[in-house]
């Protein structure tokens, strides 16, 4: 490590490693939004055409089956998963999985807000997955595909039965466009524009299988739903939601930005290449971590490590002896040094997660930039620890 005390010579071209909103695509500039339909109604013919193009390109790039409905909804991924749970849960028992902050929020909603009676909760600490084999596919299942705050993803969907009677509700916000999603195993899938393709926040996407659509039109949950949660009216779907007629007014600047990301994704080769870009980023961190004297993955099992929200802990003997306050101060100084140098922004772990670092490795992030950031991490760790020892 001594040779790395020297300040790295190069900075990442794009030092944005936030886990949301995430880095823009390579080559992005404000000029990319020059065709935005500002000052026009989203319900005008060209406005609806742009919203429909978001739906169509999402279907094409992600390989979503033609009989699945895709809608643009309010309030990011949170709004999308909330509207699905409030509209459809309660028809049968629910198994809900949680191993990070957002999954735990869905547990809270299901048990304390919806107050459903028949609920099984499967939880695991940060860095681990709950027992997937214990889940009953004849019940509804609510889970995150990728834990944005823990860096832990499900390795596959083999634990979900193809002949299930229940519905699967998958929060895929930091997985869509970076991981292969097996649509035949997913009934309700949600994500936001602000993650893998680097779009702006406030807008969510929801995908419904035919079975999910049938639930919406045949099941009355017996609870009041605000307008922004309503996907059906009586026994009929509100079909306009799935053809660009949004529930409320979207930002047409954000729509244009989403289109820019989708068009870029298509131009570079679609999902296969997007997944490869993210996996290459994870591999770079993994190769570096194997040689590191101080960094470890929060996810101990390689098969469950996220290729988007890459979470690291500090595996240093001295660090382990410090109290939480001193550890937090050290990490604040480390990330502050990197930010001051312009080498990386927003890389601290999520506020509820174990103290450490979180590097976004989604498809818009260049592997070369990840590799340069890792050099700066080594430099910052040694420099910050030396300064602490000298004080």
N, C-alpha and C positions, 0 to 999 in steps of 0.2 A: 504493500500500500504506500510505502514511502515515496515512490516515484510519482504518485498521483497528487502529492501535496502541491505541486506546481499548478497554478491556475490554468485551467483548460484554455486552449487557444481559440476555440470556435464556439459560437453560440448557435442554438437551433434557429433555423430560418423562421419557424413559427413556434414560439415558446408557450402556446396555449394548450395546457393539459388539463383543463377543467372537466369534471364529469357532468357538466350541464349548467348553462349552455356550453356546448362543446365546440372544438375548433372548426372553423370553416374549411371547406374543401380547398385543396391546393389551387392557387391562382385566383381565389375569390377576391372581389373588391366591390365597393358600393355600386360600381357601374353594372354589376351583374343584376341589379334590381331596376335597371332603367326602363324595363317594359312593365313595371308594376302598374296595376290598374287603380292608381290612387285617384280619389275624387269621384269615383264611379261606384255604383251600387254592386254589391256582391250578388245581387239577384238579377242584374242585367245579363243579357245573353253572353257577352264576353267574360263577365265575372263568373257566371256558372260554368263556362267552358274551362276556365283556369282551375276551378275547384274540381271539376270532373277529371281534368288531366292529372291532378294530384292522385286521385283515386285510381285512375287507369295505370299510371306509371308505377304506383305502389303495387298493384296487382301483378303487373308484368315482371317487375324486378324481383319481387319476393316469391313469385310462383304461386300466388293464392288461387285456389280453384275458382272456376267461373261461377259456381253456384253458391259461393260465399259472398256475403254482402260486406261492403267496406264503407264506413262513414267517417266524416270529419266532425269532431265534437268539441265542445268548450272545455277549457281548464286543463289542458295538457293530458298526460297519461293518468294523472290522479282523477281528473274528471271522467275519463273514459272508463276506468275500472270501477269507480264509485257508481256511475250510472248503471253499469252492468250488474253489480251486486245488488243495488237497491231495486232494480227492475225485475231480477230473475231469481235471486236466492230465496229459499224457503219452501220450494216445491218438494224437496227431499232433503235428507241429511247432508251436512257439509263437512268435508275434511279440508282444513286450511293449514298450509305449511308456511313457516316463517323461520328465516335464519339471518335476517338483517332488518334494518329500520323500517323499510316500506312494507315488507311482509308482516311485520308486527303491527303496523297501522291497520292492515286489512283484518288482522285478528281482532283488534279493538273494535273496528266498525261492525264486524259480524257478531261479536259476543256482547258488546256494550251499547251499540247504537241500534243495529237491527234487532238485537236481543233474540237471535234464533235459538230455539231450544235444543235442537239435535246437532251439536257441533263437536267434532273431534279436532283438537289443536295439536299439530306436530311441530315442535320447535327445536332448534339447535343453536348453539352459541355461534358467534361470529367465527368464520373460518371453517365451519362444518356444515353438512347437510343433515336434515332429519332423516329418519328411517323411511325411505321412499317405498319400501316393500310393504309397509304397514298400511298404505293408503288403499281405500276401497273405491274402485272405479264405478261401482254402482251408486255411489254417492256423488254429489257435486264436489269438485276439487278446485280450490283457489290457491294459486302459487305464483311466485315470480320465477321466470326462466333464468334470469341472471340477477344476482343480488348486487345492485349498484353500490351499496355502502359496505359490502363485505368482500367483494371480488370473488364470490362463489357462485357457480352456475350448475344447473343440473347437467350431467354428462350426456343424457339422451332422454328419450321418452318411452323407453321399454317398460317402465313401471306403470304406464297408462294403458289400460286395455283397449284394444281396437273395437271390442264389442261392448263397451261400457254402456250403462244405462244413465249414469249421471252426466253432467256437463263439466268440461274443464274450463276454468277461467284463468287465463295466463297473462300476467303482467309482464310484457316483453319489452319494456321501454328501453333498456340498454342492451337488448339482444337483437332486435329487428335490424336487418341490414348488416349484421356482423356475425350472425350465427345462423345455421340452418334450422328452420323451424318446421317440424313435421305437421303440416296443416291437418292431416287426417286425424291427428290426436288432439287437436285444439278446437274448441267450440267458440270461445270468446277470447279474443286476443287484442291487447291494447299496447300502444306505444305513443311517444310524443315526437314532434319534429325536431326537438332541441338536442337529440342524442347523436346517433351514429352518423347521420348525414349533416350535422352541424347547423340545423335550422334554428329559427327563433322560437321562443317559448309561447305558451298560452293556448296552443292547439293540440288536440289529441286525435288519435285514430282508433277506431274500433272495428274489428272484423268478426262477423257472426257466421257460424256454420249453419246449414239448413236446420239442424237440430236446435240450435240456439234461437233461430228465428221462430221455430215452432213453439218453443217455450214462451217467448215473448207474446205470442198471439193466443196462447191457450191457458196461460197461468195468470191469475190475478193475485198479486201478493197481499192485497188488502191494506196497503199503506199509502199515504199521500206522497206524491212525487212532484217536486218542483219542475217547472217547464224544461229546464236544461237537462233533466234526467229522463225525459219521456222519449222512448224509442217506438212506442206503439200507441194507438188510440183505439180503445175497445179491443176487438179481435183482429185488428189490422195493423201491420207495420206502418210507420210513417216513412213511406218509401223515398220521399224526397231527400231525407238525410243521407241516403246511399246513392244519390245522384247529384251531389253538389249543392243541395238546398240546406244550408247549415241552420242549426237551431237558433243561433244568434249571429251577430255580425262579426265576421273574422277580419283580421288585419290583412289587407291585400298586399302590403309589403311583405308580411310573413308568408303569405301564400306564394308570392313570387320567389322568395328565398327557398321555400320548400321545393318549388319546381326546379330551381337552379340546382339544388342538391340531387334531386332525382334524375335530372337530365345528365348531370356529371356521372352519376352512378351507372347509368345506362351506357354512357360513352366509353367508360373504361372496361366494360365487360360484364356489368351486372353483378348479381349476388356472388357468383364464384370468386370474382376478383375482390369484391368488398370483404368477404370472409378471409381471403388470403392476406389482405393488407392488415387486418386486425390480428390474425394469427401470427403473422410475421412480427408484429409489435410485441406480442406476448413472448415469442421465442427470444427476441432480443433481450428482454428483461430477464427471462429464465436463464439464458446463457450467462448473463452478467451476475445474476444472483448466485449461481453455482460457485462462482469464484469470489464472492463477496465475504468479507470477514465480519460484516455488521448487519446485512439486510436479509430478511427472510420473507417468504410469502405468508400472508394471513391464512390463505387456503393451503393446508399442508398436503392435501391430495392433488397431484398434478392434473388428474382428469376433471377436477371440478374448478380449476382456476379460470377465471374470466379473462377473455382476450380484449375486453373493453375497459372495465373498471378494475385496473390491476392494483391490488392492495398489498402493501408491504408493512412489516413490523420491524422493529429494531432488535436485532439479535446480537447484542453487545453486553459483555459481562458487567461492565461498569454501569451502563444504562439500566440494567435489571435491578441494581441495588438502590437506585434513586426513587424517591417518592413520586407520586403522580404529578405533583406541582412542578418538580424539577424536570421531570421528563417532558412535560408540556412546554416549559420554558425553553428547553433545549431544541425541541422540534420547531418551535416558533422562530428561534434564532436561525436554525438551519434553513427552513423554507424562506425566511426573510432574506437571508444572504442570496439565495438563488434568485429570488424575485428582484432584489436590488441590482443584481448583475444582468437581469433581463434574460436569464437562462430558462426560466420556467415559472408559470403562474398557476396558482390554485391547486397545489399538489398535496395539501394537508389532508389527512383522513377525515371522513365525515364526523360531525360533532358527536354522534352517539356511538361511533365505532371505537375499537381499541386504538390507542395512540399509535400513529405511524404515518405512512404516506400513501397517496392514491394517485396513480398516473392513468389518465385516459388514453387508451390505445385503440380507439375506434377507427373506422375506415378512412376518416379524413386526416388522420395523423400520419405523417411520414416516418418510416422506420429510422431513417437517418437522423431525424430530430430526436426520437426516443434515445438513440445511441449517444447523442451528444448530451442529452439531459442526464444520462446515467454517469457520464464522466463528471458532470457538475455535482451530482449527488455525492460521489466519493470525495470530491474536493471539499464540498460543504460540510460533510460529516467530520472529516479530519480537522478542518479549520475551526469548526464550531466547538468540537470537543477540546482542541488544544487551547482555545480562548477560555473555555470554561475552567480548565485545569489551572490556567495561569492566573485566574481571577481570585 
